[in-house]
């Protein structure tokens, strides 16, 4: 809400696309606050869709697709509103469709760049254990989006995909489960099921339900333990 308010005030004062000449300050503030509110809703909607439909793609691939879909959806609305509020006398000040498309496209891409520059240093902050000394990390982390790189808690395989759960959320990778486990070098964990791997430090307890065994993780999720892997789980003191 604060970002929407600040952006509305700044854009209303600047008065782009002919609104400075066609409307007073109050009119510009009303117009641009409504336009930006719709833009925020549209941006959140396309980001939500991309996060679920393109989870296996890299960060910048998702952001480019997201920006393209946002522009295709929002550009006709923006241009239609601006042509309506500026009127015939100032219609020539409104950009043509291609120029406006470029301007609209730059907004989500600029936000993506800011997100990347802000999250990447946080994701990489733990790489240096001390000045001049690097703390090794599993190769699998390099496959995750920057905002999901953290302590790996749990891997689960499904078909040709692997869900990687960290303390910063979950990411999905297009790879074999066995290949994903091979890239966990340096982590203390074990395979507890044909399609599940857990980090030992992430386990907070165990329980039995209808003859089946489950491990409870720090995030509250439950991971099934198959009979063939129970001896190793018992040996590690997790059961």
C-alpha positions in Angstrom: 0.0 0.0 0.0 2.8 2.4 0.8 4.5 1.7 -2.5 1.2 2.2 -4.4 0.6 5.5 -2.6 4.2 6.8 -3.2 4.1 5.7 -6.9 0.7 7.4 -7.4 1.9 10.7 -5.9 5.1 10.7 -8.0 3.5 9.8 -11.2 0.6 12.3 -10.6 3.1 15.1 -10.1 5.1 14.1 -13.2 1.9 13.7 -15.3 3.2 11.5 -18.2 1.4 10.6 -21.4 -0.3 13.9 -21.7 -2.1 13.8 -18.4 -0.1 16.9 -17.1 -1.6 19.1 -19.8 -5.1 17.5 -19.8 -5.7 17.2 -16.0 -5.2 19.2 -12.8 -3.2 17.7 -9.9 -6.3 16.3 -8.2 -7.5 14.7 -11.5 -4.0 13.3 -12.1 -3.8 11.8 -8.6 -7.2 10.2 -9.0 -6.5 8.9 -12.5 -3.0 7.5 -11.7 -3.9 6.0 -8.3 -6.7 4.0 -10.1 -4.3 3.0 -13.0 -1.5 1.9 -10.6 -3.9 0.0 -8.4 -5.0 -2.0 -11.4 -1.3 -2.4 -12.4 -0.4 -3.8 -9.0 -3.3 -6.3 -9.1 -2.5 -7.4 -12.7 1.2 -7.7 -11.8 0.5 -9.8 -8.8 -1.9 -12.0 -10.8 0.6 -12.7 -13.6 3.4 -13.4 -11.1 1.2 -15.9 -9.3 0.4 -17.7 -12.6 4.1 -17.7 -13.7 5.2 -19.0 -10.3 3.0 -22.1 -10.8 3.2 -22.6 -14.5 6.9 -21.9 -15.0 8.4 -23.1 -11.7 11.0 -25.3 -13.5 12.4 -22.3 -15.5 15.2 -20.0 -14.3 14.6 -16.7 -12.6 15.1 -14.5 -15.6 13.1 -16.7 -17.9 10.1 -16.5 -15.6 10.5 -12.7 -15.3 10.6 -12.1 -19.1 7.5 -14.3 -19.6 5.8 -12.5 -16.7 6.7 -9.1 -18.1 5.4 -10.0 -21.6 2.1 -11.3 -20.3 1.7 -8.3 -18.0 2.3 -5.9 -21.0 -0.2 -7.8 -23.3 -2.9 -7.5 -20.6 -2.3 -4.1 -19.2 -1.3 -2.1 -22.3 -4.8 -1.9 -23.9 -6.3 -0.9 -20.6 -3.7 1.9 -20.0 -3.9 3.2 -23.5 -7.7 3.2 -23.5 -7.9 5.1 -20.2 -5.3 7.7 -21.2 -7.0 8.4 -24.6 -10.3 8.8 -22.7 -9.1 11.2 -20.0 -6.8 13.3 -22.2 -9.5 14.1 -24.7 -9.0 15.1 -28.4 -7.1 18.3 -27.5 -4.2 16.4 -25.9 -4.5 13.0 -27.6 -1.4 13.7 -29.7 0.7 13.7 -26.4 -0.2 10.1 -25.7 2.5 7.7 -27.1 1.7 5.3 -29.9 1.1 1.7 -29.0 4.7 0.5 -29.6 6.3 3.3 -27.6 3.9 2.7 -24.7 4.5 -1.0 -24.9 8.2 -0.4 -24.4 7.5 1.9 -21.4 5.1 -0.6 -19.8 7.5 -3.5 -20.4 10.4 -1.7 -18.6 8.4 -1.4 -15.3 8.2 -5.2 -14.5 11.7 -5.8 -15.8 13.1 -3.0 -13.6 11.3 -4.4 -10.6 12.8 -7.9 -11.5 16.3 -6.4 -11.6 15.8 -4.7 -8.2 14.5 -8.0 -6.8 17.5 -9.9 -8.2 20.0 -7.5 -6.9 18.4 -7.4 -3.5 17.9 -11.2 -3.1 21.1 -12.5 -4.7 23.5 -10.9 -2.1 21.3 -12.4 0.7 21.3 -15.8 -0.9 25.1 -15.7 -1.3 25.8 -14.1 2.1 26.5 -17.5 3.7 29.1 -18.6 1.2 31.9 -16.9 3.1 32.4 -18.5 6.5 35.2 -16.0 7.2 37.3 -13.4 5.3 39.4 -15.3 2.7 37.7 -18.6 3.4 34.8 -20.1 1.4 32.1 -22.3 3.0 31.4 -25.1 0.4 27.8 -25.6 -0.5 25.9 -28.3 -2.4 25.8 -27.8 -6.2 22.0 -28.2 -6.1 21.7 -24.7 -4.6 23.0 -23.2 -7.9 19.9 -24.6 -9.7 17.5 -22.8 -7.4 16.1 -19.3 -7.9 18.0 -16.7 -5.8 15.1 -16.2 -3.5 14.9 -19.9 -2.6 18.6 -20.5 -1.9 18.9 -21.4 1.8 19.3 -24.4 4.1 18.0 -27.5 2.2 15.4 -29.4 4.3 13.8 -31.9 2.1 13.8 -33.3 -1.5 10.8 -35.1 -3.0 10.7 -36.6 -6.5 7.6 -36.8 -8.7 7.7 -38.0 -12.3 10.6 -36.1 -13.9 10.6 -33.3 -11.4 12.2 -32.7 -8.0 10.7 -30.4 -5.3 13.4 -28.8 -3.3 12.3 -27.4 0.1 14.5 -24.9 1.8 14.1 -22.6 4.8 13.2 -19.9 2.2 10.4 -21.9 0.4 10.1 -24.5 -2.2 11.4 -24.7 -5.8 10.8 -27.3 -8.5 13.6 -28.6 -10.8 13.4 -30.6 -14.0 15.8 -33.4 -13.2 16.0 -37.0 -11.9 15.7 -37.6 -8.1 18.9 -39.6 -8.1 20.8 -36.8 -9.8 19.4 -34.2 -7.3 20.7 -36.3 -4.4 24.1 -36.6 -6.1 24.4 -32.8 -5.9 23.9 -32.7 -2.1 27.5 -33.1 -1.3 28.5 -31.8 2.1 25.0 -32.1 3.6 24.2 -34.5 6.4 21.0 -36.3 5.3 19.6 -39.5 4.2 17.1 -41.1 1.8 14.1 -42.3 3.7 11.9 -43.3 0.8 12.1 -44.1 -2.8 11.2 -40.4 -3.6 12.2 -38.6 -0.4 15.4 -37.3 1.1 15.6 -35.3 4.4 18.4 -33.3 6.1 19.1 -34.7 9.6 19.0 -31.3 11.2 15.5 -30.7 9.7 14.0 -33.6 11.5 12.1 -32.8 14.7 10.4 -36.0 15.5 8.8 -39.2 14.2 5.3 -40.8 14.5 3.5 -43.9 13.5 0.1 -43.9 11.8 -1.8 -47.0 10.7 1.4 -49.0 10.6 3.3 -46.3 8.6 6.2 -44.2 9.9 6.5 -40.5 9.2 9.3 -38.0 10.1 8.2 -34.5 11.2 10.3 -31.6 9.9 10.9 -28.2 11.3 8.4 -26.6 8.9 5.7 -29.0 10.2 5.6 -31.2 7.1 5.5 -35.0 7.4 7.8 -37.3 5.3 7.0 -41.0 4.8 9.6 -43.6 5.7 9.5 -46.8 3.7 10.2 -50.2 5.3 13.4 -50.7 3.3 14.9 -47.4 4.7 13.8 -47.8 8.3 17.0 -49.5 9.5 19.1 -46.5 8.4 16.6 -44.1 10.0 16.8 -46.0 13.3 20.6 -46.2 13.1 20.8 -42.4 12.8 18.6 -42.0 15.9 15.7 -40.4 14.1 13.2 -43.2 15.0 
